[in-house]
Every structure is written in C-alpha cells, then in structure tokens.
Amino acid sequence: MEIIPQDSAKGRNSAATGYKKEAEDEYYLKKIQELVNQKMKLLAEQQVKEESKLKPPIEMKNSKPMVISKRRLEEFITNEMNGTDLKLVLKKILYESDLRKNQNRLSMPMNQLEKNIEFLNENEKQDLENGKEFEVGLLGPRLGLHNKSMMMKMWKLKSTSSYVLKTNWNEFVEENKKDLKPHSEIQVWSFRKDNKLYFALVYVDENIEF
C-alpha cells in the first residue's frame, strides 16, 4: 500500500482549495457585473420614462437662442464647410437631463427620428449594433464647429434604443450655453465632410428666408 507523504497531501489539498476559491471569486465577480449592468439599464430606462412625462416646450424669459433659416444652414454646410448630404435627423426637446454635467451626453431616441431617415452608412450601423463607438463632428446653434469630436454610441433599452453623443458634450454645452436652454426644441441635422459624419444642433425657422 502506497503511503502518500503528509506534506504532499497537504500541498494537493491547498492547491485544490486555491482553485476552488478562484472559481468562486470568478463566479461572484461575474454575478456582480451582471447586477451592475442590469441596474444601469434600469436607470437608463427610468430616465427615458421621466423625460417623456416632462412638460412640452415653454418660452423662456430673457432667452433668445440663435435662430437661422434653412437656407442659411444649407449655404453654410455647402459653401463654408464643403459638406454634403444634409439631412434633418430629428427635432428634439432639450430636457434638463441633456444639459446636466453628471450626464455628459445628448440622447437621440430612435423612436423620435424623422421617418425613413438614413444618415448612417453600413459600417457605422454595424459598429453601433456591435456596441462600438466612433467620432463625429458637431456644430452649435451659431454654426461654430466644436474643437473636439463627440463619440457616438447606441444605447439599447427595452422601451426604445437611443443614439448618444458623449465624451465632450459638457464642453459643447458650456460653449453654447447662451442658446442651449432646457425645454427648448432644437433640430439635429447630419451631413458629411470628407466622408466623416457631422451633426449640427440648430434652431431652424423655415418661415424666414435668410
């Protein structure tokens, strides 16, 4: 009968215990991450619901955002930006959550996009569907190009998915704080420059010509 040295047996037991502990740690870390992901999704969904219950746009006293004509926007994009393929993506109410510093993002719910709008190419669609993000340029209400790119991403929620502009959004808001007011309705337009995607956040009045 083979006698296993006591030290060797202890070593094997210790190794087995170590492997078991590592497996348990990995299991609990995975569960924690799943709970965190679920909590983040629930918070995002709750935020969308709260925004949908807010009051419609109201006129803000002492607030005069820059309003331009559609013709002015088209001429600026074409002649001064050398841009192409200008499209209206959506008309959006700017909620307080869009302007809070702790959010640092602009949400563009897909169920609020203009009907039959196609502003993404196939590679961009695929990247967003796969959870990737990419850089986009952004013009403000006074047609100034922000000096830092935004990152575009898709949030997939139960109620509706949203496109999101993030990363440098707070700086953009600070730069355009005279025009970006809570409860105002702003238009988001897309265009291309050297095949790169850009957006313009503007107040367009189609009743004025210049």
Secondary structure by P-SEA (a helix, b strand, c coil): cccccaaaaaaaaaaaaaaaaaaaaaaaaaaaaaaaaaaaaaaaaaaaaaaaaccccccccccccccccaaaaaaaacccccccccccccccccccccccccccbbbbbccccccccccccaaaaaaaaacbbbbbbbbccccccccbbbbbbbbbcccbbbbbbccaaaaaaaaacccccccbbbbbbbbbcccbbbbbbccccccccc
